[in-house]
Amino acid sequence: MNPVTSVVKRMWLLLAVSAVAIVAALGIYRLHRVFGAHEHPAVMAKADTDVPLFNPKQVTYEVFGPAPSARIAYLDPDAHVLQLPDVPLPWSQSVTTTLPAVSVNLMAQSNADTIGCRIIVNGTVKDERSVTRPKALTFCQVTSA
């Protein structure tokens, strides 16, 4: 019996598996080159240039009325509730954010009979309300700025 034949008889399964693995690896390599997976712009782009920057939003809260002061609570663009107990009127607060969508809320109450609020986003009045009643309470809300 030939020594080469005896090695082939003992190692045929290992040779067959190796041949299949080599053919599969070459096939995958060719498919990647054909479909351009290595040259795709999403794969090659840097993380800081993938997402375009959003335009900053300028949000202005305003409370007005004849009372000397008011209690104010508002939700800032980062969803934090801020409470101000005795604020002189008229009152205004501006914040800038680069979030793609902003939901803001403003609530004000005074001891006078009239109070009003306003939310302005990038120079445009998005919500304005005013009430006249004893111990006036009002709110303004912008759900998507």
N, C-alpha and C positions, 0 to 999 in steps of 0.2 A: 504494500500500500504506500502510495506516495505521501510524503510528509505534508505537502501543501494541501492535499485533499483531506487529510485528517484534521488539519487546522480549520479548513473551511467547513467541514461537517460539524465541528464543535462550536464555531463562532458565527454561524450563518445568521442567527437571530440578532446578535450584536451588530453585525454588518448591515442588516436590513433596517434596523432602527436608526442607525447612524445615517444611512443613505436617505431615509425619509426625513430626518431632522434637517439635513443639509438642503434637500430640495425645498422644504417648507421655509427655511430661513431665507434662501435665495428668492423664493416667491414673495415673501413679505417685503424684503428689501426692494424688489422691483415694483411692487404695488405702491410703496411709499414714494418712490421716485416718480411713478406715473401720475399719482394724484397730488404730488407736490406738498406732502405733509411737512417737509423740512423747510420749505420756502414760503409757507403760508404767513401772511402779514400778522394774523392774530398771535401766532406762535413767536414771531420775531419781534413784536412790538414791546416796548418797555411798559411797565405798569403805570408810570406817571403820565404816559401819553395815551393810554387806552381809553380812558373816560374823559370826555370833554368837561371843562370846568363850567359850572352854572354861573349865570350872572348873579351878582349879589342883589339881595332884596333889602330895601330900606323900609322897615315897618315902624310907623309912628302911632302911638296911642295918645289920645287927647280926652280930657274931661273938662267940662265947662259948666258954668251956672252962676247964679247970684250969691250962693252961699260962700262964706269965707273959707270953708274947708269941706273935705269929703273923705269917706273911707273908700279905698280903691283896692281891687284885687284883679290881677291879670295873669294870663298864661303867656309866657314868653315863647319864642320860636323853638327853644329846646324842651318845651313842655314842662317847665318849672312854674309852679304857682307862686306869685309874689304878692304879698299883702302889705298895703301901706295904710296905717290906721288914721292919720289926721293930716291930710295933704292940702296945702293951700291951693285954691282954684284961681285962675285956670291952671291945669296941670298938663304936661306933655312929656313923653318919654320916647326916644327913638333907639332902635336897635338894628343892626345889620346882620344878615345871615346869608350863607351860600347854600343852604339846604334847597333841594329841588322843589319841595312842597312844604308849605308852612300853614299850620292851623293856629290861630290866635284868638283870644277871648279877653274881654275887658268888662268889669262890673264896677259900678260906682253908686254910692248912696250918700245923701247929704241930709241935714236937718231942715233945709229949705224946701220949698214946694216945687222947685224946678231943678233938673239936672240933665245934662246931655253928655254923650260920648261919641267918639269918632275913631275909626281905624283907617289909616292911610298906608297904602303899599305903593312904593315907587312913585309918590306924588299923586296917586289916584285914590279918592275916597272910596273905600270898599264897603264900609258900613257906617251909618250915622243914625243915632236915635236920641230922642229927648222926651222926657215925661214931665207932666205937671200934676202933682198930687202930694198930699202930706208925706213928709219924710221920703222924698222921691228916691226911687231905685231904678236904675236902668242898666242895660248891658249891650255890648256890641260884639259881634262874632264874625270872623272870616274863616271858613272851613278849609279853603284851599287858595293860598296866595302864591 
